[in-house]
């Protein structure tokens, strides 16, 4: 399916791509704290907000098929759109301005600096800090005209039966793979405990960034990047039957990362000019001088 064949109303159903993360926070509140009400997040009219979130998931679950993912991998993993220094890529991400978001004045770069700084404050290795800083860089897909549901959203395996632990599982009834005998069984195209390295995930910013940096960062960092939106597994354990022992060991790092991804945002803006030299040093240590998007 080309983007040109997708109706305009189905490209950007959310008023803000951050509404997806707000919904995750409602589903998975921070351990030891009472669940936040939806009213505590963004000051949209709530029934309209709930409707747009549901519509987002309906579209995500309808269109994220095994063939769609293969198409997107072929399209975007050529990395033929831009070549930038990593900090320039982060500034490019920062052009994803969200004027509809009444909840904060922080931009994408400041949010990611907050994540990195929270990790640094807790004394984790510098590669972990860098991972926190860049983990959402794949959202540049929005700047290439990709629909929201092909950029953000809970990720999940394609090519096998969709778990009922995925949010709004009823919407998978409209996904063609649900009626395809190649893909609608427990294991589908996979073997029991074949390992996630052999499993194709739904398409979005997680997989895209993983493919950009996979040759440069330690393996725990790559798991954090690739699976940080795989909530049906790291919160619900829905895909143990596909994971191998190594996956389970690496997911301990995903679990360490998850609180920083979800709970490190605050209204206090970091001073970018003060932090830039430190993060550029980390970038130089671990990543190439330029990356291709």
N, C-alpha and C positions, 0 to 999 in steps of 0.2 A: 504494500500500500504506500503510495507516495503522499507527501504532505498536501499536495495539490488536490488529492481526492478526499481529504478529510474536511467535513463542513467546518466553517469558521467557528461556530459555537462550540465545536468539540475540540478545538485546539487549546484554548485557555479558559476552562470553566471556573478556575479559582480566581478570586479577586487578588490573591497573593500566593505565590508558591510556598510561602512560609505557613500558610494555613494547614498544609499537610503535616508539618512538624508540630503545630499546635494540637492537631488531632491525635498524633502519637502521644503527646504529653498527657492528654486526657485519658487515653487508654492505658498508659504506663507511667503513672505518677512516680516521682522519686521515692525510693524506699524510705520508710520511716516518716513520711509526710502525708497528711490527708490529701485525697485527690482534689485537684483544683477543678472548679466548675468552669464550664466553657465561657461564662461571663468574665472570668479573670484574664482571659487572653485578649483577643482583639475586639475593638468596640464596633463591630459590625452588627447589624440586626441579626439576631441569632438564628431565626428560622431560615433566613436567606443564606446565612453562612453554612448551616447544616446541609441545606439543599445543594450548595455548590460543592461541598466536600463529598457528598454522596454521588453527585454527578461525576466528579473527578474519578472516584473509584469505579463507577460503572464503566467509564471509558477505558480506564487502565485495564480492568479485568476483561473487557470485550476485545481489546486490540492487541494485548501482549500475548501473541501466539508464538509458537516455536519458529514459524516461518518469518514473522515480523522481526523477531530478534536477529535471525540470520541476515535479514535484509539490512538492518541497522548496523550490524557489525561490519558487513561488507561496505556500507556507505561511509561510516565514520572512522573505521580503523585504517583507512588509507592515510589519515592525518595530513590532508592536503589543503586545509583551509587557512591556517595561520602558522607562522613560526615566531615565537616570542620568548624572551627571557621569562623565567617563572614569575618574578615580581610583576612584570608587564602583564602576564596572563591573569594574575590576581587583580590587577587594576582593570583589565578588560572585563573580568567577572563583575567588578564594581559598577560597571555601566548598566548592570541589571537593576536599575532603579525601580523601587516599588512605591510609587507615590500613593497607592491605595492603602498602604499599611499604616494605620493610626497608632500602632502600639509602641513604636520606637523610632528614634531618629538615627539609629545606627545603620551603617551600610554593611554590605556583605563582607568587606575587608575587615571592618571593626569587629563584627561578630566572630570571624575566624581568628583574629588576634586574641579575642577573649578566650576562645577555646584553647589555643596554644598556651596562653599565659596561665590558665587554670591548671593545665597539665604540668607546666614548668614549675609552678608553685608547689606542686605535690612531689617534686623531686624525681620524676621519671626521666629516662634517657632522652638525649636530644633528638633522636630520630622519632620518638613518640611525640615530642613537642611539634616537630615539623609536620608530622602526620595530622595532628589536630589543626594546624594552620591551613593545610592544603586540602583537607578531606572533602570539601564541597566544591572544589575548583571545577569539577565536571559539570556543574550547573551552567557553564558557558554554552552547553547545548541549547539552552533557551535563546541565546543570542544568535544561534544559527537557524532559528525558526522552528525548532522542534516543539511539538505540543507538550504541555506541562506533564501529562501522564506518561510521556516517554523520557522524562528528565528526573522527576522526583516521584515519590510514592514507595510504599513497602515493596521490597523485591522478593522474588520467589522463583523456584525452578520452573522452567517450561520444558515440555517434552514428556511430562508425566502428569498424573492426576493432581489437580489443584487441591491443596489441603483446606479443610473447613476451618482451620485455625487462622487463615489469612483473613484480614478485615473484609467485611461484606462479601463472604464467599458466594452468596446467592447470585451475585452479578456474573459469576463465571459461566452461568447457563448460556450466555450470549457469546461466549468465546468458542470459535469453531473447533478448537482442540478438545473441548469437552465432549464432543460427539465423534471424535476421530479415534478409532481403535488403536492407532499407533501411539497415541499420547494420553489416553484417558484411563490407563490402568495405574496401579500404585507405583510401578517402576518405569512404565513407559519405555523409552529408548535406552534406559540405564540398567545397570546390574545392581543387586543388593550391595550396599556399603561400598560402592565404587569410588567414593571420594568426590568432594566438590570440585576438584580439578577437572573432573570428567563430566560435570553437570553444567548445562547452559542456564544462566539466570536471566530473568526479565531484564529488559534494556533500560538503562538510566544513567545518572551521573556517577554512580558507584562503579559500575563496570567500565565506563569510559575512562575515568581517571586511573583505575587499576591498569588498564591497557597502556596508558601513557607512561606510568612510572614503574612498571613491573620489573624492569631490569636494574633498578637503582636502589630500592629501599629494602630493609630487612623484611623477612617473611612475615613476622607478626604485624608490621605496618601494612603490608599488602592485604592481609586478612581484614584488618580494621577498615581499610578503604573499600574493599570489594564487598564486604558483608555487613556494613554498619546499618543498612536499612532492611536487613533480612530478619524482621521481627518475628515472623512465624517460627523461626528456628531459635534465635538466641533468647526469645522470651517464652515461646510455646513448645519448643522441642519437637516440632511437627515433622522434621525431615531427618531424624536420626537414622532412618533406614537407608539413606543415601550417603551419609557421612562415614568416613573411616576414622581410625584412632587418631591419626595425625590432625584431621579436622577438629576433633574434640579438644585436642591439646592446644591448637591455635586459637580456638574460640574462647579460651580463657583470656586472651588478649582483646578479643572483640568485646567481651564482657567488661574488661577494664576500661575500654575506650567509651563505651556506650553512655555512661553518666556525663562525660564531658561533652559529648555530642548533643545530648538532650537538655542538660541542666546548667550549662556554664554561662548562658546568656544573662546579662544584667544591663540596666539602663546606663551605667557609667561607661563613657566612651574611653577606650584606650587611646593613647597619644601615638599615632602612627609614626610620626617622625622620630620619636624616641626609640621605638621598637624595631624600626626597619633595619638598622645595621645588624642587630642580632639575628633576625630571620633571614636576611640576605646571606649571613655567614653560614647558617644551617643549609640554605639552598645550595650554596657553593660547595659545601662539604659532601652532600649526598646526591645532588641532581646535576644533569648536564647544563651547560651554559644557556642553551635554548631548548625549548620543547616544541613539538609540532602538535597542533590541534586539528 
